[in-house]
Amino acid sequence: MIKALPELTISGRGGKQILNSRVLQSPLAGVTDHVFRKLVRRWAPEALIFTEMVSATKLSGEDIHNTEKELSEEQGPIGVQLYDHRPEILVEAAIRAEAYGAFLIDINMGCPAKKIVRKGAGSGLLQNPELAERIVNQVANAIQIPVTVKTRLSTYQQDSVDPLDFALRMQNSGAQLLTIHGRTRKQGFSGKADWFAIAKIKHGLNIPLIANGDIQNPTDALRCLEITGADGVMIGRGSMGAPWLIGQIDCALKGKSIFKAPSPKERITLILEQLQELLKKKGENGLFIARKHMSWTCKGFSGANNLRDSLIRAKTSLEAINLLEDQLLLMS
Ligand SMILES: Cc1cc2nc3c(=O)[nH]c(=O)nc-3n(C[C@H](O)[C@H](O)[C@H](O)COP(=O)(O)O)c2cc1C
């Protein structure tokens, strides 16, 4: 156990925002939807959780009412992550997200997907630091809440972009917090996140820095903080199928004893609840969204492989619900 870390202060133009937790749930496209975020908050009510990345154009288009409703129902601090390469579109989307109750606006400058990079957004902005500066500057001047940037170490090679220079440019343009995923764009998700490279950036900055990459449990989180000197950690893949992980890490960083992960039976109950919530929100389409969550969660007990295979093949939500309920009976 460690000495509890104090709260984290992020300064926006409109004043200070206080975060009572130093572990952040990362934005995960296709994963961190409203239903998943609600589960994460059950164990980590004070943690900052990010939306999946939202196209800035979409936020001002037809999806607007869904986004507004979801953000207004959020039970804790919510970061809205936007992507685009056009400052004026990002400004418009940020103003809307602020009005809906976002805790902060994060600009995605790390996404490696070709269709996004080709337009100059996501990690494409690493190659155009002047545009990245303009984006941050204009968004920061348009809203009261903090603007943050999530990015990677570099683009193609370790040295093709100087990560500290880029980070300083973001800081000087008005970013109030940076999250660094310790990989290059070229690496995608391969190799290991370089926590030592994150440390070099941290030591050159005045604003808070959040370290991200390869944190799977509370021990990793503590080691990452020790190596990087970062102000907090962000967790991505480790929480997929384990929405309680953020809460466990929160306990570790607050110097509290870490609660046990849910038992296999509790996990089945949880995934059944997640499926039913998704069905309520999305109709039968909820089954397709739930599939990946079901396969991540159904692990580590006898019969898990068979159950997983059957769930993936289930053609209707009723079939999937019956499979999960039968499994619960077997476990009682
Ligand atoms: C399925 C998936 C979806 C992701 N979606 C986003 C996203 O929408 N925005 C973003 O900034 N990063 C996204 N990422 C990257 C993660 O937020 C995180 O930076 C990366 O996975 C490294 O952290 P980890 O090792 O804890 O997973 C995504 C990653 C995965 C695996």
The ligand as an SDF file (V2000), in Angstrom:
LIG
                    3D

 31 33  0  0  0  0  0  0  0  0999 V2000
  -10.8040   -1.2100  -28.9550 C   0  0  0  0  0  0  0  0  0  0  0  0
  -10.0110    0.0420  -28.7460 C   0  0  0  0  0  0  0  0  0  0  0  0
  -10.6010    1.2720  -29.0010 C   0  0  0  0  0  0  0  0  0  0  0  0
   -9.8880    2.4560  -28.7960 C   0  0  0  0  0  0  0  0  0  0  0  0
  -10.5050    3.6410  -29.0030 N   0  0  0  0  0  0  0  0  0  0  0  0
   -9.8720    4.8030  -28.7060 C   0  0  0  0  0  0  0  0  0  0  0  0
  -10.5230    6.0600  -28.8400 C   0  0  0  0  0  0  0  0  0  0  0  0
  -11.7010    6.1440  -29.2010 O   0  0  0  0  0  0  0  0  0  0  0  0
   -9.8040    7.1720  -28.5280 N   0  0  0  0  0  0  0  0  0  0  0  0
   -8.4990    7.1170  -28.0790 C   0  0  0  0  0  0  0  0  0  0  0  0
   -7.8910    8.1530  -27.7960 O   0  0  0  0  0  0  0  0  0  0  0  0
   -7.8690    5.9420  -27.9520 N   0  0  0  0  0  0  0  0  0  0  0  0
   -8.5150    4.7970  -28.2350 C   0  0  0  0  0  0  0  0  0  0  0  0
   -7.8820    3.5980  -28.0540 N   0  0  0  0  0  0  0  0  0  0  0  0
   -6.5450    3.5890  -27.4310 C   0  0  0  0  0  0  0  0  0  0  0  0
   -6.6710    3.4440  -25.9120 C   0  0  0  0  0  0  0  0  0  0  0  0
   -7.4180    4.4970  -25.3520 O   0  0  0  0  0  0  0  0  0  0  0  0
   -5.2930    3.3900  -25.2260 C   0  0  0  0  0  0  0  0  0  0  0  0
   -4.6100    4.5840  -25.4850 O   0  0  0  0  0  0  0  0  0  0  0  0
   -4.4560    2.2110  -25.7100 C   0  0  0  0  0  0  0  0  0  0  0  0
   -5.2340    1.0450  -25.8000 O   0  0  0  0  0  0  0  0  0  0  0  0
   -3.2670    1.9560  -24.7630 C   0  0  0  0  0  0  0  0  0  0  0  0
   -3.6910    1.7530  -23.4580 O   0  0  0  0  0  0  0  0  0  0  0  0
   -3.8950    0.2660  -22.8300 P   0  0  0  0  0  0  0  0  0  0  0  0
   -2.6010   -0.4570  -22.9810 O   0  0  0  0  0  0  0  0  0  0  0  0
   -4.2860    0.5230  -21.3960 O   0  0  0  0  0  0  0  0  0  0  0  0
   -4.9800   -0.3920  -23.6310 O   0  0  0  0  0  0  0  0  0  0  0  0
   -8.5460    2.4090  -28.3230 C   0  0  0  0  0  0  0  0  0  0  0  0
   -7.9600    1.1640  -28.0840 C   0  0  0  0  0  0  0  0  0  0  0  0
   -8.6640   -0.0040  -28.2980 C   0  0  0  0  0  0  0  0  0  0  0  0
   -7.9940   -1.3250  -28.0170 C   0  0  0  0  0  0  0  0  0  0  0  0
  1  2  1  0
  2  3  1  0
  2 30  2  0
  3  4  2  0
  4  5  1  0
  4 28  1  0
  5  6  2  0
  6  7  1  0
  6 13  1  0
  7  8  2  0
  7  9  1  0
  9 10  1  0
 10 11  2  0
 10 12  1  0
 12 13  2  0
 13 14  1  0
 14 15  1  0
 14 28  1  0
 15 16  1  0
 16 17  1  0
 16 18  1  0
 18 19  1  0
 18 20  1  0
 20 21  1  0
 20 22  1  0
 22 23  1  0
 23 24  1  0
 24 25  2  0
 24 26  1  0
 24 27  1  0
 28 29  2  0
 29 30  1  0
 30 31  1  0
M  END
$$$$
